[in-house]
Amino acid sequence: MEGMKDRKGMCRSGLALAVVLVVWGVAIAGVRHGGAAMMVVGTVFLALKAASAVTTLLALVLRPRLALALLWGRYAFEPLTWEGLLQPLTRFGWEVVQTEVGYIFSLWHAVVGKEAQVATLGGATYVVSRSVALKGVSLGCFVNMWERRQTGGDFAEWVTIGDRYGIYMHEYGHTVQSCLWGVLYLPVVGLTSLLDELYDQWRRRNTHEHIAVERMANRHSASYFSRRYGVVWDRRRNPV
């Protein structure tokens, strides 16, 4: 059994490496020999990679332990479910923009966040810092949380039991959406969610969790955590 797990892990790592090499090749070819559209795509990709490298070096100087944990999180995949098969194929290809943006954002969060911690769960990497308000932002496989309480002990237990609002699990659903929507995630899911949240605050209402993209995230979360951890989903608090 252990040998099979190791082989599956090597297979996922090999798939991720193959995708990385293909995307790099396409980006460089686009910049050097492509048309205007390919040149723009390739330039954006290389700019994101440059920003990622610079931010990584800075974070390694300022918060080396957290920076290394986030660097490792780029290559952490869920081992047991269909999400684990999808992640290495999409993370550095179909969803590479939000992977890089999420990685850079998470590095800065880890550096400046109060009492920041980094943990992985189900192929997603969480950065959690102390704050007066509980909130979360998901970009690619990176989930950034601001939490009133200290997350201690087993992280999976905290996510599935300790978080009485289910926000950690809900944000995981957005990482699944990122896998499925790819380049469309930011304009379709991210922008829609952001604008509705701002409108919610402006109108002083509390209906954000009922919009389609948020309910979709809840469905993905409910499916994953019920299968993986036996969680009974709270449909009243987090409607599907």
HELIX and SHEET records of a PDB file:
HELIX    1   1 GLU A    2  HIS A   33  1                                  32    
HELIX    2   2 ALA A   36  LEU A   62  1                                  27    
HELIX    3   3 PRO A   64  GLY A   73  1                                  10    
HELIX    4   4 TRP A   82  THR A   90  1                                   9    
HELIX    5   5 VAL A   96  VAL A  112  1                                  17    
HELIX    6   6 PHE A  155  GLU A  157  1                                   3    
HELIX    7   7 TRP A  158  GLY A  162  3                                   5    
HELIX    8   8 ILE A  167  TRP A  181  1                                  15    
HELIX    9   9 GLY A  182  LEU A  184  5                                   3    
HELIX   10  10 TYR A  185  GLY A  190  3                                   6    
HELIX   11  11 LEU A  191  ARG A  203  1                                  13    
HELIX   12  12 HIS A  208  HIS A  210  5                                   3    
HELIX   13  13 ALA A  212  TYR A  229  1                                  18    
SHEET    1   A 4 GLN A 117  LEU A 121  0                                        
SHEET    2   A 4 ALA A 124  ARG A 130 -1                                        
SHEET    3   A 4 PHE A 142  GLU A 147  1                                        
SHEET    4   A 4 LYS A 135  LEU A 139 -1                                        
END                                                                             
